[in-house]
Amino acid sequence: MSKALVVVDVQNDFCEGGSLAVDGGAEVAAAVGSLLAVDRDSYDVVVATRDRHIDPGAHFSPAPDFVDSWPPHCVVGTVGAEFHASLQPRPFDAIFDKGAYEAAYSGFEGATDEGRALADWLRQRGIAAVELCGIATDVCVRATALDAAAAGFQTTVLLDLTAAVAPDRVAESLRAFEAAGVGVSGSLPG
């Protein structure tokens, strides 16, 4: 079965020191880099998603609730929007940017520079299964995994290669994964 690795939002603003830092984000960046250095050939394709905000409206807030609104992050042209330095190597076959003018949590809301949507891009390459890793377990990884399953891909989240915004919400994400038929592998770091 043809398989893709989807690396979700391993960006500076989501790692320690960033404007929306997730505990363990830098560790996840390094661990995903190690996976790519050792096991890249286990995947038919490797893709990445990125938050790339220009003016996402109410998604940014000076008084965020950390559910629907957030501090400004991953603004196009800033260091915060770039991939974390520990994410090496970066053998990405494609990068899917999302959220320019709206909140966008799922990589399936993103597109390449040429405008290709993730689901279409994967199907065009005969991909039937996806494995996901990145940041954050309970937000963008969750949304991307649920959309992958809804789009008909056999979906697995590599939990040991994710970090959560709110670790106390991970159990809720795991229940959502189970209900949607999303598999999990490993356990959360820490």
ZISULLIN-V215346 format. One record per helix or strand. SS is the DSSP state (~ for helix, > for strand). FROM is the first residue (numbers start at 1). LEN is the number of residues. Records with the same first field share a line. If there is no record, write none. Layout:
SS = FROM-LEN / FROM-LEN
This chain:
> = 3-6 / 11-1 / 45-7 / 53-1 / 60-1 / 70-1 / 75-1 / 83-1 / 94-5 / 111-1 / 117-1 / 129-7 / 154-10 / 183-3
~ = 12-3 / 25-18 / 57-3 / 79-3 / 107-3 / 118-7 / 140-11 / 167-14
